[in-house]
Amino acid sequence: MPLRLPHVLLESVFVKSGILSSTCTWRLRLQYAHRGFHLSAAAAATPKGKYRQEKPGRGRSGSKTLSKTQFKPTSRTRLVRDLKSKSPTGKYEVARNTHGPSSASKQAATLKEILKDDSVNGRTNSPHSHIVLGEQKLAIEALLDEEFDRSISKIIGQLPESFSSPPLMPSFAQSMKDVLGPDAKPTPIQSLALKHLFSLPRNSKDWNQFLLASETGSGKSIAYLLPLLQLLKETEASATYPPSQLATNPRALVLAPTHELSRQLSTFAKALVHHAKLRVLCASRANVPSTAGARGRGRSARQMMHVVSALSNENKVHGQIEVQPQGLSGARPIDLLVSTPVKALEMVRGWGWDKVVNEEWEREGRIFRPGKPEMGLKRVECVVIDEADILFDPDFRETTLTLLSDISAARGYPVPENAQTINYPFHLILTSATIPASLSSYLTKHHPSLTRLASPNLHRLPATLHTEHVSWTGGNRYADIERRLRRVWAEDALRGTDPETGRLRRSRVLVFCNRSNSVDALGEHLEAKGIPNVTLTSMGSSRAHGSNRHLAGFVKGTERQEATDAEERETPHALITTSLLSRGLDFSPTVQHVFIVDSPRNMIDFLHRAGRSGRAGEHGKVVVFGKLKGRGSGFDTSVKDKVRALSRR
Ligand SMILES: Nc1ncnc2c1ncn2[C@@H]1O[C@H](COP(=O)(O)OP(=O)(O)OP(=O)(O)O)[C@@H](O)[C@H]1O
């Protein structure tokens, strides 16, 4: 137990003695009120009149002290400041439990200003610790406001409470029963989609733009797929089929950041069109940042060769899609293409379109011949961008925008260069579980007419997700993780055998690290300790095959009824990865445990990682490892505070 002394007394002693500047007393007080008296890195003494500029990283080693004139706001601080000085972001329509502009966030903004002033002027806040605790909550809310757009502000009336209003076509109603069971009720974001997206104009030049934003595992895939597929089915007869030499001429595109997610979404879409008999094609390969240099591009082009062959194999496996030139064969064209933007662009422009021919090639007189285009875009009526915050992130934005421009040009409405307001000649639906401030301001600037639909729990952890913070013991961290894994499985054993299989249940655990080399090192450690596991990183060779087979072993495990407990123990029950798999993938109900072993880089990352469990109302548990006590614990304790704020309802 830390020694608790009256903090006002401590404060005045430290300030008067010059050990502590009054500029940081508020931070000290927040810490004190929360945990007893610890001098943390954040509250450590700063000479009077100076600002502390923190470099990314933890603890004091990354900070340097600057004079007032030297202080430069970080890009994030600048962004927040700029955002504040500009017009408010677009408005959201929320599903339920709505209220006017969040008073908490208003108070938080005010408080942030007060805190900022205090740190400059050396004023002190109220000495009452309960008030300080309230202030701490608000300060944390204010920090979260810097990361996300939380300006939910519009009240709406009644929303559809079943999937029969508006009526689904019988084929889709049947598929929904097959997929979700007969009693499924729409989630809030699905209710909003039922209200707005089923009335998208058909066969007209009135194109709409929507943003669907709701917490992880809240059913966004159905929210956009169902109206999209119904639109495609309804317009199927009237859609024209201009002769084309190109193999693929889809009527809609769903874009996702990873090929794992593209695979999963296309499988899901195929289940939904089982009775409606629409044609869904998945074409994907691992995405690379569009800002990657020549080296990155060259590498991805090489990887491509593997994927093309795997892709055709996969089509054979599913037996649903044969990619043939439509104009030549007269085959019915693809209705929906699910893809990564990189792969889609490659199909449009031809393999190697972005290849940079290096000097060595030129010297050797080698000729590079890019591939031929395979996909036409004239017929595209609707584009969905899943995980929009990633695909509009500066790393991927160039590729995404190039593809959207290509579609516009192919449809006869090229996007004017440097256009401020962009109106694409197709319906555009963006979805994400997190709306960073940067995406929000981009949309406000370029898509002012976009309608934002948000669930009331956007930017909150799912209610069914339990969070536990575990402190490192100070010894070998991999051993700490191993111990915790064994504890999960020991708890499973206490629950006895599964009544369905008659075998001992053994939970599957998804472990997130920040770096690929940590993934590999942890995987090796666990393997050496007799814990079979799957490791997956962005450049891992298992991804090159273009299917999700590398995940299947972990997700499905030993399904054979006759498998023994020993066999079950030998199959991997831990999947170790980076944020690569934190986006969109649905492991429910298999995965109920998530371990976050490296501090998440930001709360957006945290929400997505944690959100791989506790999905669709299932119980889930996320274990966050960190240094929670003593010197250098400031970063991890602030993560803990923010996580608590994200769990608050
Ligand atoms: N109305 C519903 N009732 C019950 N389960 C549902 C419903 N809608 C979707 N689900 C199930 O919820 C799970 C999560 O859905 P989905 O993957 O679409 O979530 P998401 O909101 O896209 O999550 P993320 O933000 O992580 O991408 C899926 O297993 C899906 O089958």
The ligand as an SDF file (V2000), in Angstrom:
LIG
                    3D

 31 33  0  0  0  0  0  0  0  0999 V2000
  -28.2170   -9.2850  -35.7810 N   0  0  0  0  0  0  0  0  0  0  0  0
  -27.3150  -10.1620  -35.3520 C   0  0  0  0  0  0  0  0  0  0  0  0
  -27.6030  -11.0430  -34.3840 N   0  0  0  0  0  0  0  0  0  0  0  0
  -26.6790  -11.9470  -33.9530 C   0  0  0  0  0  0  0  0  0  0  0  0
  -25.4220  -12.0430  -34.4590 N   0  0  0  0  0  0  0  0  0  0  0  0
  -25.0780  -11.1810  -35.4290 C   0  0  0  0  0  0  0  0  0  0  0  0
  -25.9940  -10.2080  -35.9280 C   0  0  0  0  0  0  0  0  0  0  0  0
  -25.3780   -9.5090  -36.8910 N   0  0  0  0  0  0  0  0  0  0  0  0
  -24.1300  -10.0140  -36.9960 C   0  0  0  0  0  0  0  0  0  0  0  0
  -23.9510  -11.0150  -36.1260 N   0  0  0  0  0  0  0  0  0  0  0  0
  -22.7110  -11.7930  -35.9220 C   0  0  0  0  0  0  0  0  0  0  0  0
  -21.8120  -10.9180  -35.2530 O   0  0  0  0  0  0  0  0  0  0  0  0
  -20.4730  -11.2480  -35.5900 C   0  0  0  0  0  0  0  0  0  0  0  0
  -19.7090   -9.9860  -35.8770 C   0  0  0  0  0  0  0  0  0  0  0  0
  -20.1910   -9.3690  -37.0400 O   0  0  0  0  0  0  0  0  0  0  0  0
  -19.2530   -8.4740  -37.9760 P   0  0  0  0  0  0  0  0  0  0  0  0
  -18.0000   -9.1930  -38.2780 O   0  0  0  0  0  0  0  0  0  0  0  0
  -20.0700   -8.0000  -39.0990 O   0  0  0  0  0  0  0  0  0  0  0  0
  -18.9250   -7.2580  -36.9660 O   0  0  0  0  0  0  0  0  0  0  0  0
  -18.2660   -5.8670  -37.3150 P   0  0  0  0  0  0  0  0  0  0  0  0
  -19.1150   -4.8120  -36.7090 O   0  0  0  0  0  0  0  0  0  0  0  0
  -17.9910   -5.7660  -38.7710 O   0  0  0  0  0  0  0  0  0  0  0  0
  -16.9040   -5.9600  -36.4840 O   0  0  0  0  0  0  0  0  0  0  0  0
  -15.4870   -5.2680  -36.7760 P   0  0  0  0  0  0  0  0  0  0  0  0
  -15.6260   -3.8290  -36.4430 O   0  0  0  0  0  0  0  0  0  0  0  0
  -14.5580   -5.9670  -35.8610 O   0  0  0  0  0  0  0  0  0  0  0  0
  -15.1950   -5.4700  -38.2240 O   0  0  0  0  0  0  0  0  0  0  0  0
  -20.5500  -12.2070  -36.7630 C   0  0  0  0  0  0  0  0  0  0  0  0
  -20.2440  -13.5020  -36.2880 O   0  0  0  0  0  0  0  0  0  0  0  0
  -21.9860  -12.1370  -37.2010 C   0  0  0  0  0  0  0  0  0  0  0  0
  -22.4290  -13.3580  -37.7310 O   0  0  0  0  0  0  0  0  0  0  0  0
  1  2  1  0
  2  3  1  0
  2  7  2  0
  3  4  2  0
  4  5  1  0
  5  6  2  0
  6  7  1  0
  6 10  1  0
  7  8  1  0
  8  9  2  0
  9 10  1  0
 10 11  1  0
 11 12  1  0
 11 30  1  0
 12 13  1  0
 13 14  1  0
 13 28  1  0
 14 15  1  0
 15 16  1  0
 16 17  2  0
 16 18  1  0
 16 19  1  0
 19 20  1  0
 20 21  2  0
 20 22  1  0
 20 23  1  0
 23 24  1  0
 24 25  2  0
 24 26  1  0
 24 27  1  0
 28 29  1  0
 28 30  1  0
 30 31  1  0
M  END
$$$$
